[in-house]
């Protein structure tokens, strides 16, 4: 059974977001879709991480993070990109680990490949997300750490 199936629902925005984005696909998505709070809501629905952690990932204050819930507050382009990459990473991680709980545990555990830091500490930059994504792909294809 596909571990992502339980996150699919009618009207869900995550179904359109691939488990991995090429740069061109990401740029196209950003130009053709309105990425807003509903995408952040999907991250919240798919993980157990709180507003403090999510706002840290997005490099904004918790107050600003919560203000984005109001529909008149539009995301800046870099925030849209960050949100999409996080959704993609979460989908990929759940797929690799088989459950959200196992993926969250891996994200929160110190790891040799991350200089003995937890992968979660790298999610506040696009480069960090890409690095975590690359490690997930390595795990998917047989790397055992």
FIDOMI-429177 format. One record per residue (C-alpha): residue in three letters; chain; x, y, z. Coordinates in Angstrom, 2 decimals. Layout:
# FIDOMI-429177
rest / kette / east / north / up
ALA / A / X / Y / Z .
...
# end
This chain:
# FIDOMI-429177
rest / kette / east / north / up
UNK / A / 0.00 / 0.00 / 0.00 .
UNK / A / 1.22 / 3.48 / -0.87 .
UNK / A / 1.98 / 5.31 / 2.42 .
UNK / A / 1.02 / 8.63 / 0.78 .
UNK / A / -2.48 / 7.42 / -0.07 .
UNK / A / -3.82 / 8.43 / 3.34 .
UNK / A / -2.80 / 12.04 / 2.65 .
UNK / A / -4.65 / 12.16 / -0.65 .
UNK / A / -8.10 / 13.64 / -0.51 .
UNK / A / -10.33 / 15.55 / -2.84 .
UNK / A / -9.14 / 19.13 / -2.98 .
UNK / A / -5.70 / 18.23 / -1.62 .
UNK / A / -2.91 / 20.31 / -3.07 .
UNK / A / -0.21 / 17.77 / -2.35 .
UNK / A / -1.34 / 15.42 / -5.11 .
UNK / A / -0.03 / 17.92 / -7.69 .
UNK / A / 3.35 / 18.28 / -5.99 .
UNK / A / 5.83 / 15.62 / -7.15 .
UNK / A / 8.03 / 13.64 / -4.74 .
UNK / A / 11.02 / 15.20 / -6.46 .
UNK / A / 11.30 / 18.47 / -8.37 .
UNK / A / 13.70 / 19.24 / -11.18 .
UNK / A / 14.61 / 22.91 / -11.31 .
UNK / A / 12.60 / 23.45 / -14.49 .
UNK / A / 9.53 / 21.66 / -13.08 .
UNK / A / 9.75 / 23.75 / -9.92 .
UNK / A / 9.98 / 26.99 / -11.89 .
UNK / A / 7.03 / 25.95 / -14.05 .
UNK / A / 4.97 / 25.05 / -10.97 .
UNK / A / 5.75 / 28.42 / -9.38 .
UNK / A / 4.63 / 30.24 / -12.52 .
UNK / A / 1.41 / 28.29 / -13.01 .
UNK / A / 0.10 / 27.67 / -9.45 .
UNK / A / -0.85 / 30.00 / -6.65 .
UNK / A / 1.15 / 28.68 / -3.71 .
UNK / A / -0.35 / 30.02 / -0.50 .
UNK / A / -1.39 / 29.02 / 3.01 .
UNK / A / -3.32 / 25.98 / 1.79 .
UNK / A / 0.02 / 24.38 / 0.89 .
UNK / A / 1.39 / 25.11 / 4.37 .
UNK / A / -1.78 / 23.53 / 5.77 .
UNK / A / -0.86 / 20.38 / 3.86 .
UNK / A / 2.59 / 20.35 / 5.50 .
UNK / A / 0.91 / 20.68 / 8.89 .
UNK / A / -1.50 / 17.87 / 8.01 .
UNK / A / 1.32 / 15.57 / 6.87 .
UNK / A / 3.67 / 16.10 / 9.83 .
UNK / A / 3.64 / 16.51 / 13.59 .
UNK / A / 5.85 / 19.60 / 13.50 .
UNK / A / 4.51 / 22.71 / 15.21 .
UNK / A / 4.31 / 26.34 / 14.06 .
UNK / A / 7.65 / 27.18 / 15.72 .
UNK / A / 9.53 / 24.50 / 13.76 .
UNK / A / 7.76 / 25.29 / 10.48 .
UNK / A / 8.39 / 29.02 / 10.85 .
UNK / A / 12.07 / 28.28 / 11.53 .
UNK / A / 12.25 / 26.21 / 8.33 .
UNK / A / 10.72 / 29.11 / 6.40 .
UNK / A / 12.95 / 31.72 / 8.07 .
UNK / A / 10.03 / 33.78 / 9.35 .
UNK / A / 8.74 / 34.57 / 12.83 .
UNK / A / 5.88 / 32.56 / 14.29 .
UNK / A / 3.79 / 35.75 / 14.23 .
UNK / A / 4.44 / 36.23 / 10.50 .
UNK / A / 3.86 / 32.51 / 9.90 .
UNK / A / 0.44 / 32.72 / 11.53 .
UNK / A / -0.39 / 35.97 / 9.72 .
UNK / A / -0.08 / 34.10 / 6.41 .
UNK / A / -3.26 / 32.22 / 7.34 .
UNK / A / -5.17 / 35.32 / 6.31 .
UNK / A / -5.95 / 35.14 / 2.61 .
UNK / A / -4.86 / 38.71 / 1.84 .
UNK / A / -1.27 / 37.91 / 2.84 .
UNK / A / 0.55 / 36.74 / -0.28 .
UNK / A / 3.70 / 34.63 / -0.14 .
UNK / A / 6.93 / 35.98 / -1.57 .
UNK / A / 8.46 / 33.88 / -4.35 .
UNK / A / 11.26 / 32.46 / -2.18 .
UNK / A / 8.71 / 31.37 / 0.44 .
UNK / A / 6.61 / 29.65 / -2.24 .
UNK / A / 9.67 / 27.77 / -3.46 .
UNK / A / 10.59 / 26.73 / 0.06 .
UNK / A / 7.06 / 25.47 / 0.80 .
UNK / A / 6.95 / 23.41 / -2.41 .
UNK / A / 10.34 / 21.86 / -1.76 .
UNK / A / 9.30 / 20.96 / 1.78 .
UNK / A / 6.13 / 19.26 / 0.57 .
UNK / A / 8.10 / 17.38 / -2.04 .
UNK / A / 10.68 / 16.32 / 0.56 .
UNK / A / 8.00 / 15.19 / 3.00 .
UNK / A / 6.24 / 13.15 / 0.31 .
UNK / A / 9.53 / 11.55 / -0.70 .
UNK / A / 10.48 / 10.85 / 2.92 .
UNK / A / 7.15 / 9.23 / 3.76 .
UNK / A / 7.47 / 7.13 / 0.62 .
UNK / A / 11.01 / 6.01 / 1.52 .
UNK / A / 10.32 / 5.30 / 5.21 .
UNK / A / 6.79 / 3.97 / 4.81 .
UNK / A / 5.22 / 6.30 / 7.36 .
UNK / A / 5.22 / 9.88 / 8.53 .
UNK / A / 6.31 / 8.83 / 12.05 .
UNK / A / 9.39 / 6.98 / 10.78 .
UNK / A / 10.34 / 9.85 / 8.50 .
UNK / A / 9.90 / 12.41 / 11.31 .
UNK / A / 12.10 / 10.24 / 13.53 .
UNK / A / 14.82 / 10.10 / 10.86 .
UNK / A / 14.60 / 13.87 / 10.37 .
UNK / A / 15.02 / 14.45 / 14.11 .
UNK / A / 17.90 / 12.01 / 14.71 .
UNK / A / 21.58 / 12.97 / 14.46 .
UNK / A / 23.16 / 11.45 / 11.37 .
UNK / A / 26.75 / 10.91 / 10.20 .
UNK / A / 26.01 / 12.36 / 6.75 .
UNK / A / 24.83 / 15.59 / 8.35 .
UNK / A / 27.96 / 16.13 / 10.45 .
UNK / A / 26.22 / 14.36 / 13.35 .
UNK / A / 23.38 / 16.87 / 13.28 .
UNK / A / 19.78 / 15.98 / 12.58 .
UNK / A / 18.56 / 16.43 / 9.00 .
UNK / A / 15.78 / 18.69 / 10.30 .
UNK / A / 18.38 / 21.37 / 11.08 .
UNK / A / 19.10 / 21.74 / 7.34 .
UNK / A / 15.55 / 22.49 / 6.20 .
UNK / A / 15.79 / 26.26 / 6.55 .
UNK / A / 17.57 / 26.67 / 3.19 .
UNK / A / 16.84 / 25.44 / -0.31 .
UNK / A / 20.35 / 23.97 / -0.49 .
UNK / A / 19.75 / 22.13 / 2.78 .
UNK / A / 16.46 / 20.73 / 1.53 .
UNK / A / 18.20 / 19.56 / -1.65 .
UNK / A / 20.94 / 17.90 / 0.43 .
UNK / A / 18.40 / 16.07 / 2.61 .
UNK / A / 16.56 / 15.09 / -0.59 .
UNK / A / 19.77 / 13.65 / -2.02 .
UNK / A / 20.32 / 11.59 / 1.15 .
UNK / A / 16.76 / 10.25 / 0.89 .
UNK / A / 17.41 / 9.21 / -2.69 .
UNK / A / 20.60 / 7.46 / -1.56 .
UNK / A / 18.60 / 5.60 / 1.11 .
UNK / A / 15.97 / 4.69 / -1.43 .
UNK / A / 18.60 / 3.04 / -3.60 .
UNK / A / 20.43 / 1.10 / -0.92 .
UNK / A / 22.55 / 3.42 / 1.19 .
UNK / A / 21.89 / 2.23 / 4.74 .
UNK / A / 22.34 / 5.40 / 6.82 .
# end
